[in-house]
Amino acid sequence: MARTDTVGVPDGERIEDVDLSEEMQGSFLEYAYSVIYSRALPDARDGLKPVQRRILYQMAEMGLRPDRGHVKSARVTGEVMGKLHPHGDGAIYDALVRMAQDFTMRVPLIDGHGNFGSLDDGPAAARYTEARLAEPSMAMTEGLGEDVVDFVPNYDNQLMQPGVLPAAIPNLLVNGASGIAVGMATNMPPHNLGEVVEAAKHLLQHPDATLEELMEFIPGPDLPSGGTIVGLSGVRDAYASGRGSFRTRAKTSIESLTPRKTGIIVTELPYLVGPERVIEKIKDGVQAKKLAGIADVTDLTDRNHGLRLVIGIKSGFNPSAVLEQLYRHTPLEEGFGINNVALVDGSPRTLGLRDLLDVYVRHRLDVVTRRSRYRLARRRERLHLVEGLLIAILDIDEVIDVIRSSDDADAARGRLQQVFDLSEVQAEYILELRLRRLTKFSRIELESERDALQAEIAALEALLASDASLRHQVAVELSDVAERFGTPRRTLLTEADAPVRGGRKAAADPADLQIADAPCRLLLSTTGRLVRVDLPPQDDSVEQSRAVRAPRRTKHDAVRSSVLASTRASVGALTSAGRVVRFSPVDVPAVPPAAVRLDAGVRAVEYLGLTSAETVVALVEFTTETPLAIGTAQGVVKRVVPGPWPDKPDFPVVSLKAGDHVVGAAPARDDTDLIFVASNAQLLRFPASAVRPQGLPAGGMSGMSLAGGASVIWFGAVAPDADEPIVVTVSSSSSTLAGTDPGRAKLSALAEFPRKGRATQGVRAHAFLKGEDTIALAWVGGAPAHAVGSEGSPRTLPDWLSKRDGSGSPLEAVVASIGSAPRLDA
């Protein structure tokens, strides 16, 4: 049994009583110190954490330059862990991966090969990926062999490692940093390399520069993913004090996905936000009824075209309002809190923009100074040897005699120093000289080298003697870095303040996102375009009312058909195939009533999804009680019983015979005249009361009797209260190529054409001249008539009325279609 003392403690052992609170405090401070200085916070000079610095240094030592092949990431991780970084391989590999991700760093420092992850997914294991240094890393490590920074021992004091890298790139501002230490954290956004370099150069030239002057060069962060920073007040706070915040919005555009569907296209997302996260939040918001008006979300992102997220909008919803809700409830708008904490002279400090630039500029000045001193010393040493060699070459025979007559190398060295007045270093160099260097050409080379060395030494001495020269040299090197690695700004900066997220109303009322159901007029142009004109309230001013009644005329101003409706009502489009297609005006492009531009509309065929052989001939108002008159190319007429219309996407309104198609339609009361114009210049006018209204399945009845080979080219209706209705006809030749012969146009008063019975041939409306045999165009309606070309530009018609069987006047240009003026009150 071991002997114990009076307190029962074995010999050789000692127990000390310590205060638990003091022990915990000391241990915690030691741990906190280790985390702060050795792991979590970057150095303000090179912007790197210890693990990042060790990775770059070790890869440089391994020779993994950009012009060499990639090596396994596991090999790099093992080398760094075994020689420099006494922590787990997971932390090392994570740091390596981050430096290779172009969506994380503005200027990646590692050239990765393989799956290095995405914003929504992690990287492959280190054994599956390969890596080498990127070009910017060479600038970060350049000059390590020229005593530009201090080296410190590694964790086991067997190797040396740089305490900081030379960092020719202002890495901390350019790539930012993030880390959580004990009691403090850092979170710094990336910036544009070119802008940071310009600010650093300005600070070099003007050491007393103010923050406002520096912000003229660096207006705000430049994130790798682009996006838009909304509101810069928080950025200014961060640049002044080191702490602040800003909000980033995705880059979006509202586009037509199909003629009848609108979508929000997302091409850039906020920093560190991935598309899958956005899609998940949108789905959650729709299920929780926080988001309304979203039809679907499609991710079309690929490597060739980059990010493309398509968010479909339901019909009737305002895309801009839906987008605001997406900003409010999804990561399409994200905040970034700036906390510029970095190590300065070994202590953590919170730094503003000017402080960050100042620390980096002082570091580069120190690096250039130490490098210049190192190079100056090496060149002086070399010059000393060259001068000694030149002395020996001038009297080489005596040098050889001295060496041959000496007993040993030490004696030869001493005699050379005495005879030729050489230093020990020069004498040793001469003794080691090869005889082949003692030629006439070697002497010329040595003299050239001596002159070059003297010039370099003079330049280095001048550089070290002038602070202005040192600053200029640093500025030149920064400019070179910016030219080699700089890229244009990706992030847009706006002064507008971002809306507050959340707010009192957690979810918007879907009705607030929908387009209001307001009065409108839907117009169909003669060139086949649909456009919506939103009408003003009834109590608007007289001037605005006049603007509605007389809109300014522009191209595409010939109207074929129009109906009064409301924005969210249902309207029909009657096609040449004899069917009505339902649609809502809500998604039809709108134009202001004061300046109706039908060319701003959408092509009706594309909007309704019709085939190329089917065209829209008229618009149908479902709420009217007036029968709809329909005329076909074979002379069939039908009046459709008004309502109730089938609640279907499309339905037939007339049964057509083989080879027949609808040429026109218009509302027709019993006191209205129906008018057919045939290709053989016959016009038939008869009362609508002669056509008994029929149901939808009916095929109509004979409207106009056609001569052999003739067909109906125009059908419509003229109300008894129409203002001065006129008839317009354009003659041509069937033997000429369509669109090449302008033909002859004639305007006549409809009053000159007598009413005839239904199913007759009517009366002649145009006299053909020699070479003419057909009517290419016809139109009947209230004056004035408007003619347009195929592209919608106006064409000139005769400004006088002719007799009903006249031959008309030659046209200056080809007329493609004729219609009425865009009146919004009729």
C-alpha positions, 0 to 999 in steps of 0.5 A: 500500500502506498504511503499517504500523508496527513491528508490522505494523498499518495506520495508524489501527487498534489491536489490544488483547489481552484475557483471553478468560475475562474477556470471556466472563464480562462478556458472559455477565453482560450477557446474563443481566442482560438476560434477568432484568430485561427478559424472564423475571421478573415485577415483584413489584408488578404481577406482570407481565413487561415484555412483558405490561406493554407489551401492556396499556399499548399496548392502553390507549393504543390505546383498546381498552377493553372497551366497544369492538370487538375489533381484530386481534391482529396489529395489537396485536402490531405496535404493541407490537413497533414502539413498546415491545418490541424482540423478535420478534412471536412472543413478544409474541403468545404473551404476549397469548394467555396473558393471554386463556386462562381455563384459564391465568390465574385472572383473564384480562386480555385479552378474546380473540375467536377461537381462542386455543388449548386445553390440548391445542392451540395458538392460531390465528395472530395474523392470525386472532384479535382482542383487546381489554382485559378489565375487570380490565385497566382496574383494572390500568392505571387512574390512569396519567395521574395520575403514580402510577408512574414512566415510563421511555424505550422501547428507542430513547428516543423514547417513554415507557412505565410502569416498573410498572402501578398494579395495583389487582389483586394480579396476581402472586398471583392469576394466578401467573407462570412464566419461565426466566431465566439461573441462576434460574426462577420458577413461581408458582401462581394464587390466589383474588382474594377470598382474596388481597384479604382477606389484603392488607386484614388486612396493611394493618390489621395490618402486623405480621401473621404468616404463620399469620394470613395463611394463615387468609385464603389457605389455598392456591392456587386453580387455574383448572381446579379439581381437588383439592390433596392435602397442604398441607405443601408449600404451607406451606413455599412460603408460608414460604420461597418454595419448595415443592411440592404435588400436584393431583388431578383431580375424579372421581366413580364413576358407573353408566354403564349398569346393568351398567357402571361408569365414572370421570367426570372433570370437573376436571383438574390445572392445565395438563393437557388431556384429550387428554394424559390419554387418551394416557397412559391408552392408553400405560399400558394397552398397557404393562400398567401399567394394568388394568381400563380398558374405554374412554375417551371425551371428552365435553367441550363448551362447554356442559357443560365438561370430561367425561372418561368412563373405562369400567371392566371388569366385576369391577374395583374402580373405586376401585383402578383410580382409584388406579392412574390417579392413579399413572401418568397426569396425573390427578395432577400435581405443581407446584413453587413457586418465588416469584422476582420482581423487588423494587426491581430485584433478583430475590428469593425471596419468601414469602407475607407478602413478596409481600403486603407488596410489593404493599401498599406499592406500592398505598400509594405509588400512592394517595399519588402519586395523591392528591398529583396530585389535590390539586395539580390541585384547588389549581390549579383553585381558584386560577383559580376564586377569581380568576374570582370576583374578576373577576365581582364587578367585571366592568365595571372589568375590562372597562375595564382590558382596553379601556384597555390597549395589548396583552395583556401590558399588560392582564395586568399592570394586572389583577394590580395593580388586583385583586391577581391572580396571573399565572395568574389574570390570563391565565385572565381574559383568555382568558375568554369573555363568556358565562361572565360571567352571574349563573348562571356566578357561582353555578356558580363558587361551587358549584365553589369549595365543592366544590374546597375540600371535596375539597382538605380530604379529600385533605389529611386523607388524605395526613396520616394513614397510617391513612386511606391504608391504609383507602382502599387497603382500600376499593379492594381490596374494590371490586376483589374484589366486581367480579372475584372468583369462588368458590374452584374448587380443593378443599384437603385435608390428606391426603398424596398417595401417592408416584408410582412406588414399587417396584412399577411396575405393579400386579397386575391381580388386586389391582384386581379385586373379590375372589371372596368368598361372597355371596347374591344377592337379587331383591325382589318389586319387581324389584330386584337386590342383593348381600349379601357374606357374612362369613368362616366363622370370624366371631363369633357376633354377626356370624353372628346379624346375617347370619341376622336382618338388620334389616328395612327397606323393600323387604324382600320377597324373590322369589328368592335364590341363594348364589353368589360375587362373580365367579361366573356367575348366571342370571336367568330371565325371563317370556319363558322364557330365562335371562340370564347375569350376574355379581354383581360389579357388582350393588350390595352392602349389608351383611348386618346391614342388608339394604336391597333398595331400594339395589339396581338394577332387574333389567330395566335391569341386564340390558337387558330389554325393557319386556314382559319381567320377571325371575321367578327367579334360577338357580344354575348350580352346583346339581344340583337340577332347576329347576321352571318354571310358566307362566300357561297351567298348563304345568310343566317341570323342567329337567335341571341342567347343563351350562348353555350358555355363552352370554349368554342361552339359552331354557329352555322353549318357550312357546306363543303368549300364554304366559309364565313366572310362577315358578320354583324348585329342585325335588327329587323330594320337593318339592311344586309349587304352582299358584295360579290367578286363579279361587282354585284351588290345585293341590299335587302332588309334583315327582316327577310331572314328569319332568326335560327338556332345554332345548328341551322345552316342558314338560307339563300342570301345572294344568287351568284353567277358562275365562278363568282363568290361573296367577298364582303358581307355586313349590315348597315343600320338605318341611323348610319351616318352617310353610308358609302360603298367602296369597291376596288377592281383588279384582274384575276390574271395578275399576281395578288398584291402587285396591281393597285387597281381602281377604287370607287366610292359611292353612296349606299343610297344609290343602291336600291333594296332587292329581294333576298336570294337575288343577284342585286345590281352592278356596283362597279364597271370593269375596264379593259383587263379588269374582271374581278372585285378584289376588295369591298366595304360598306359602312359609315364614312369615312372609309380607311384603307391600309396596306398589308403592313397596316400603313394608311392608303389613300382612297378617292375623296369624291363619290362616283355613280354606282356603276362607275369605273373608279380611279387608279390607286397609287399603292396596293390596298390590302384591306378597308375598314372604319375609323376606331370610334370608341363610343359607337 
